[in-house]
Amino acid sequence: MYQGQQLATAIDELPTLSETGVVFRLIHLQFQNTALSAIGSLINGGRYNIAQEFSCLYTSDTPITALREIRMLTETSRELIAHKQEPQILLSIEYSLKAILDLTNPNNQAALGTNIQELTGVWLPMYLQGQIAPTQELGAAARASQKIEALKVPSAHEPNGYNLAIFLDRLSSGSFLQVYDNSGTIKARLPE
């Protein structure tokens, strides 16, 4: 992947998507009152964000992708295996975003000097050794561009799935996220 100014320039030259749809997110039951908070990623870091620097709200295209991302489901050559976890709530999040950088697109990957392996590969050991992973540098550069609200990225755990890594502090006028809940139990919308 390109680095530094070369990465920033390449990001600025790529087109963005404007999309409306639904994504999914699993949260621990205890966090239902802060359903759209990205504080966990700010504290711990993630594949596309750096701890203590900026946050991302990580969401998935389907409930299956969300379950695989938190490793509640894994697949072997013979079967799909469920793993026990603390109680989780599956959220359906309606969104309208005006500036999504689509990194599932091979042409966009090539323009950034990256590929599917780098975007979905192991990043955590590098990060735990105090290094910034290439995907984190990519997230930082995309957020710094101030024009990108989210990254559409291939899932590392669901071959046909994708995730949206949303920069909540970069939502533009008219963009929003809202938990779908007609019961009114979880009232969460950004911006508020």
C-alpha positions in Angstrom: 0.0 0.0 0.0 1.2 3.5 -0.7 2.2 5.6 2.3 2.3 9.2 3.3 1.6 11.9 0.7 1.4 9.3 -2.1 -1.5 7.6 -0.2 -3.2 10.9 0.6 -3.0 12.0 -3.1 -4.3 8.6 -4.4 -7.3 8.8 -1.9 -8.2 12.3 -3.0 -8.3 11.2 -6.7 -10.7 8.3 -6.1 -14.4 8.6 -6.6 -16.8 8.1 -3.7 -20.2 6.5 -3.5 -23.4 8.0 -2.2 -25.6 5.2 -0.7 -28.6 4.6 1.4 -29.3 1.2 2.9 -29.1 -1.0 6.0 -26.1 -2.4 7.7 -25.8 -4.6 10.9 -23.9 -4.4 14.1 -23.7 -6.6 17.1 -23.2 -5.0 20.5 -23.1 -6.3 24.1 -26.5 -6.0 25.8 -25.0 -3.6 28.3 -24.3 -1.1 25.6 -27.8 -0.8 24.2 -28.1 2.8 25.4 -25.1 3.8 23.4 -25.8 1.7 20.3 -24.1 4.0 17.9 -21.1 4.8 20.0 -17.6 4.1 18.6 -15.8 4.5 21.9 -14.7 0.9 21.9 -12.7 1.5 18.7 -11.3 4.7 20.1 -10.0 2.9 23.2 -8.8 -0.3 21.6 -8.2 0.6 17.9 -9.4 -1.5 15.0 -8.4 -2.6 11.5 -9.1 0.9 10.1 -8.5 3.2 13.1 -5.8 3.9 15.6 -6.5 3.8 19.3 -6.6 7.2 21.1 -6.4 9.0 17.7 -9.8 8.5 16.1 -12.7 6.1 16.1 -14.7 4.1 13.6 -18.1 2.6 13.9 -17.7 -0.9 12.4 -20.8 -2.3 10.7 -21.5 -5.3 8.3 -23.5 -5.9 5.2 -25.5 -8.9 6.7 -26.1 -10.4 10.1 -24.0 -13.4 9.0 -21.0 -11.1 8.3 -21.5 -9.4 11.7 -21.5 -12.8 13.5 -18.4 -13.9 11.7 -16.6 -10.6 12.4 -17.0 -11.1 16.1 -16.1 -14.7 15.6 -19.4 -16.0 16.9 -19.7 -18.1 13.8 -16.8 -19.9 12.0 -16.9 -22.2 9.1 -14.8 -25.4 8.6 -14.7 -27.5 5.5 -17.5 -29.6 7.0 -19.8 -27.3 9.0 -20.7 -23.9 10.3 -19.8 -23.7 14.0 -21.4 -21.4 16.6 -19.3 -20.2 19.5 -20.8 -19.0 22.8 -20.5 -15.3 23.6 -21.8 -12.8 26.1 -25.4 -11.6 25.3 -25.5 -9.6 22.1 -28.0 -7.4 20.4 -28.2 -7.4 16.6 -28.9 -3.9 15.4 -30.3 -3.0 12.0 -28.8 0.4 11.2 -30.4 2.5 8.4 -27.9 4.8 6.8 -27.6 7.5 4.2 -24.0 8.5 3.4 -22.7 10.8 0.7 -19.1 9.9 0.6 -18.1 6.2 0.8 -14.7 5.1 -0.5 -15.3 1.6 -2.0 -12.3 -0.6 -1.2 -14.1 -3.7 -2.4 -13.5 -2.4 -5.9 -10.3 -3.9 -7.3 -9.6 -0.7 -9.4 -9.7 1.4 -6.2 -7.4 -1.1 -4.5 -4.9 -0.9 -7.4 -5.0 2.9 -7.3 -4.0 2.8 -3.6 -1.3 0.2 -4.2 -3.1 -2.5 -2.2 -5.0 -5.7 -2.6 -7.6 -7.9 -1.0 -4.9 -9.9 0.9 -3.5 -6.7 2.6 -7.0 -5.4 3.3 -8.2 -8.6 5.0 -4.9 -10.0 6.3 -3.6 -10.2 9.8 -3.0 -6.8 11.3 -3.4 -7.2 15.1 0.1 -8.6 15.9 1.8 -5.7 14.2 -0.4 -3.3 16.1 0.2 -5.0 19.4 3.9 -4.6 18.8 3.4 -0.8 18.6 3.4 -0.5 14.8 0.7 1.1 12.7 -0.9 -1.5 10.4 -1.2 -0.5 6.7 -5.0 -0.6 7.0 -4.9 1.7 10.0 -2.7 4.1 7.9 -5.2 3.9 5.1 -8.1 4.7 7.6 -6.2 7.7 9.0 -5.4 9.0 5.5 -9.1 8.6 4.4 -10.4 10.3 7.5 -7.8 13.1 7.2 -9.0 13.8 3.7 -12.1 15.3 5.4 -14.2 14.3 2.4 -14.7 10.6 3.2 -17.4 9.5 5.6 -16.9 5.8 5.5 -14.8 3.0 4.0 -16.5 0.1 2.3 -14.1 -2.7 3.0 -14.0 -6.5 2.3 -14.7 -8.6 5.3 -11.8 -10.6 6.6 -14.1 -13.3 7.9 -16.9 -13.6 5.3 -15.5 -14.0 1.7 -18.5 -12.5 0.0 -19.3 -9.9 2.7 -18.2 -6.3 3.4 -18.1 -3.9 6.2 -18.6 -0.2 6.5 -16.1 1.5 8.7 -17.8 4.8 9.4 -16.0 8.0 10.6 -18.7 9.5 12.8 -17.0 12.8 13.1 -16.9 13.2 9.3 -20.7 12.8 8.6 -21.7 15.6 6.3 -24.9 17.6 6.2 -27.8 15.3 5.2 -25.9 12.0 6.1 -27.3 10.0 9.0 -27.3 6.7 10.8 -30.3 5.4 12.7 -31.0 2.2 14.6 -34.2 0.7 13.2 -36.5 0.0 16.2 -40.2 0.6 15.8 -40.7 -0.5 19.5 -38.8 2.6 20.6 -36.6 0.6 23.0 -33.4 1.8 21.3 -33.5 5.3 20.2 -30.2 6.0 18.4 -29.6 8.4 15.6 -26.6 10.3 14.4 -26.4 13.2 14.1 -28.9 13.6 16.9 
